[in-house]
């Protein structure tokens, strides 16, 4: 929650209070003894790392010189 002008606003990516739908999945990485907020932060960090690796892999494959055999 962020407070702007005396009102509380939910930031993009934070869970909405009272929302009963499906959010992004949270991977189970040793969640015992952790709060939901800690698990959510770690899942966002893991998702960011995954997206970074996908982007890096895509550009590595895009700029690689594949030898052609005829």
Secondary structure, 3 states (H helix, E strand, C coil): CEEECCEEECCCCCCCCCCCCCCCCCCCCCCCCCCHHHHHHHHHHHHHHHHHHHHHHHHHHHCCCCCCCC
